[in-house]
Amino acid sequence: MSLYRIVSGITALSLLFSVLALPTSCSQDKAPYVQVKFACTTTIDVTDTGVGTPDAYVCKNGKVTWNANGHIFTVFFKNGCPFQSDCKEIDNQKPTAGPIKDTTMTTIYDYGIVVDGTVHDPHIIGDGN
């Protein structure tokens, strides 16, 4: 065998292996995603119809203060307290709660608020990251 055939064979095999090692478009498809940004809620206005922010996004380590605006209100959580502080006394006398608990994922906390004797149903969305 001649040196020319050996070099040509090695070159051809190298080229073949290089082409086979290239990624294909089928195996590299990635699912599309959308990034959404929310402002961190630190205050919630109490209104005649409940609250001004019915779905409040609270950032990691965030605290929330409900502004009474002249109303008598009491906050109660239906499925667990999202705050490190106790959720039993959030009212017009003690309107601040927090910081939000550390969790591994974003969690929605359903809560109720009684404003001047009427029950309303907003949410706290706690950032887990």
Summary of the structure (lengths in Angstrom):
residues: 129
radius of gyration: 29.0
end to end distance: 65.6
largest distance: 99.1
contacts: 309
relative contact order: 0.18
helix: 15%
strand: 33%
